[in-house]
Amino acid sequence: TFDRLTRLASALLGTPIAQITFIDESRQCCAAGIGLDLSSMPRDQSFAAYTIAGDEVLVVPDTTADARFRDHPLVTGDASIRFYAGAPLTTPDGFRLGSLCVLDRAPRDSGLTTCQQLLLRDLAALVIDRLTQRLALTAPASHAGVGASTTERHAGIEALEESEQRYSLLFQGNPQPMWVYDLDTFAFLDVNAAAEAMYGYTRDEFLSLTILDIRPTEDA
């Protein structure tokens, strides 16, 4: 699920890199990502450490022009990160666990539009939805708390259904053609209605194709 959300963030915001990171008192760990092979780093080198300092989306249009980041290893090294935008992953009780971020190797003087920032916040909320659902659905029941545990599980199921509806609005309801495909086989895993309308295939027909069937090899 987290991998799906990073792919969606990358597609919606047009960046080659997207990550879901969690941060503790000493390190940042990457839970899912696309476009950058980075599992962890010290907290004092983390972009997310700045993101979780506030409630709003942190946007850095040009990392080389920002004193906080211009000497960062991801900026000066091979990764060559020039643009960053991150939304804090905030639990319902206000605790910030990390960030959902998108990154680019080219600066973006205009940053993100208000609509794009809202999309990033919505996707970050989906991350928290899935995380809390997982905790609720896997919480062990005690003899003394079977009733409470059952209530929590039902609440988790309801939250999962709400989360699926939110995902459907972001992906299935998006007016831009979008799809998810397997990087090894190029087989389609999912498409939205806009892609069906543009290419003239139904979703079931798409699932029997690969991206090479609709895009030149060099584009794919």
Disulfide bonds with the S-S distance in Angstrom:
none
